[in-house]
């Protein structure tokens, strides 16, 4: 085994788990899951069958990653944050054929206790604050807070708020990395 599995964890046959990934206490990984290298699955994490997880992803305690959720490299899922995969669930109506895809792009952070309503794309290096509810796509580098979540600014790859307006144009430099960020057409990119 090229990954670490705690004795209380259950990894179903067929699951693909990369090198140097740690599967901690009381985790359940279903057989169809694909998990990259260098990941950490904290205590009491559930990973569904139709899930892909990139490299260096950190999933903190008490997170369930249900079918049709896809996490790219370097994603951080805070403690007890929530994914969904059915938009309008009812216990008496089976909707397994109606799962909506959720994509969390490279480097995004999902804060503790936030909720991601299915069918959205979370942009690269965006940051969702603790307890926020995301119910629509969010752009790269967006800083989102509240219920429902609203964008209050822009965040650097380093994880600090950028000195840029929400809309319009502008440029700024990250004091930690020297990276130059440009706001143009209401979207931020690194130049």
C-alpha angles and dihedrals in degrees: 000000000000092000133059118251121184113227091245093054122098119215111181120221112272098033112133113217123177132230119287094011115143120217106192137195120328095355119152119202114186121224098253096052122117116204125179134222126295097015128147122213107192129213117307096009120155122203118192129218099256096049130117122195123186130214125301094012117159116206111183127210123306100015123140116202103198130199116295094027114124124190120193125209121306096013117155119208111193125220116295095356114155135230122188129194104188118063099204108022124188122179092222097049120067111222102168089127090056099061111142122218119245119195123194108191130218118305098001120149122215110196128225115291095002119144125222111201108215124261099044136116118224109208127236116285093357119147124220111199124231113285096008122142116221113200101158140038116286126204128241115284093013119151108215130187139161142035108315091017120248127189112251099172148319128289130209126232085252089061104250129118115265123228095241133118118248092245138017123038137314147130134224139169126231106238091211101050105017090234115152117226123199128197112205130154087004092298130105125222137166114252 
